[in-house]
Amino acid sequence: MGRQFNVNGACFPDEHYMIDLNSRLEEIRRLVDDGKYFVINRARQYGKTTTMWALKEYLKKEYIILFLSFQRMSSAVFQDEYSFAREFANMLVRTVRNRRQKIEGLSENDICALEAGILSGGMNLADLFDMLNKLCETAVRPVVLMIDEVDNASNNQVFLDFLGFLRSYYLDRKQYAVFHSVILAGVYDIKNLKQKIRPEENHRYNSPWNIAADFDIDMSFCPKDIRGMLCEYEKDHKTGMDCAQIASMIYDYTSGYPFLVSRICKLTDEKIAGSDEFPDKSSAWTRAGVMEAVKMLLSEDNTLFDSLTGKLADYPDLKRLLHSLLFVGNSIPYNRLNDSLKMAEMFGFIKNAGGNVTISNRIFETILYNLFLSEEILDSEMHRAGLLEKNQFVRNGCLDMKLVLEKFVLHFHELYGDQEERFLEDAGRKYFLLYLRPIINGVGNYYVESRTRNLERTDVVVDYLGEQFVIELKIWRGNAYNERGEKQLAEYLDYYRLKKGYMLSFNFNKKKEIGVKEICFGGRILVEAVV
């Protein structure tokens, strides 16, 4: 079997299709060369372990690399410093003794001293670091300590004491020779996250490692990265795909989130190719095939989505923030000092876009929309109306978006026409999505364009059986504002290479004329609906 796309664990070049990591590894190497201690902290399934494995290979000619993982440590290890010191030393010895590692350049006497300390049962952290000091002092090359899955330990006092020892030896590095560089990897940023937030436990402060250097290296995949990976695949399979176009499309949906990129590729290669609609790889690696993979991804239950949605249940403030950002259209300034924003960014929900908060990518955005909407479906008359009428909107395999708007206007006016303006401003877009979702569910996808999501304007983009629809949702602010909206929509249609667009206006003028009409604007057809 040849190489595959991988979403489970670390990726290796001889087994998996990967992006070229060399530029990132070179950036990290500069931190190591400078003797820095730092944390590679990124959201779940963001390529941290893959990067650590690649870095180990990248550095091993000039450094002695001790690569450990706390994933293998049981909770009992953190009960006291003796248990932790013994298990840490045991992991280190096993690493050195592993014949596949081929770690050379460490003193056999110093390794034996660690083994004796393990057997004695009386080794504490001070004893451990005294032995590590001797081990590094006699090593033929500088020693780099790398620890993956450090989150397993970061809320335990004994681990904080361990960090305190690392800090102490780092500050006294002119006198002691412990580790040339230390690299930790995990979701939580031990350097500046004051506490690992768990509502059910007392918070423990992580300040003992405030020596850590900033780690600002971008680990997301850019379109060029994705294109390179697809080109490697294309060399093996000769599908005839346009690698640049497909890479750009995947990036548009994922914003380069490593797991999402690889998952879409894996679904396209293994699930879409060979299906009834896409019988071979050549037909799968097309725009339509990748869109089908995106739809499949959005409907599946995976560990990343479970983790994201689980965080919303654990942290109500985070859930309220995201709901406000998505449905109300509030503009939220980006501020790393805000605990809720910092946590949302750490878990991968949001990113900084020009000084404002935005959802990290279209996939997460759609997952969140679907989750929030599903919580209101049972009590939603608007969703029920869309569900009952869904069959009339598809004709000859094409979605009749004009009819969707016509029916929505009728139902909205009947159900909510007498509501207060503030209610409609906050809830208008939610009710449209509640109505739209059962109509396209199982066949099409939708997402909200982040560049236009604000208090007064939102663009919903619908993909349905290879056809795209752009619907601008806006608050009516008079004719002049409406004309500007028409111009903006026309420009947006140019971006999507569409000749027809849709506008849904929530108008609070008592003399408004409710209904749907078509107008021509700059050679394009705009379907305008007013409620």
Buried (B, 14 or more C-beta within 10 A) or exposed (E): EEBBBBBEEBBBEEEBBBBEBEEBBEEBBEBBBEBBBBBBBBBBBBBBBBBBBBBBEBBBEEBBBBBBBBEEBEEEBBEEBBBBBBBBBBBBBEBBEEEEBEBEEBBEEBBEBBEEBBEEEEBBBEBBBBBBBBBBEEBEBBBBBBBBBBBBBBBBEBBBBBBBBBBBBBEEEEEBBBBBBBBBBBBBBBBBBEBBBEEEEEEBEBBBBEBBBEBEBEBBBBBEBBBBBBBBBBEEBEBEBBBBBBBEBBBEBBBBBBBBBBBBBBBBBEBBBEBEEBEEBBBBBBBBBBBBBBBBBBEEEEEBBEBBBEBBEEBEEBBEBBBEBBBBBBEBEBEEEBBBBBBBBBBBBBBBBEEBBBBBBBBBBBBBBBBBBEEBBEEBBBBBBBBEBBEEBBEEEEBBBBBBBBBBBBBBBEBBEEEEEEEBBBBBBBBBBBBBBBBBBEBBBBBBBBEBBBEBBBBBBBBBBEEBBBBBBBBBBEEEBBEBBBEBBBEBBEEEEBEBBBBBBBBBEEEEEEBBEEEEBEEBBBBBBBB
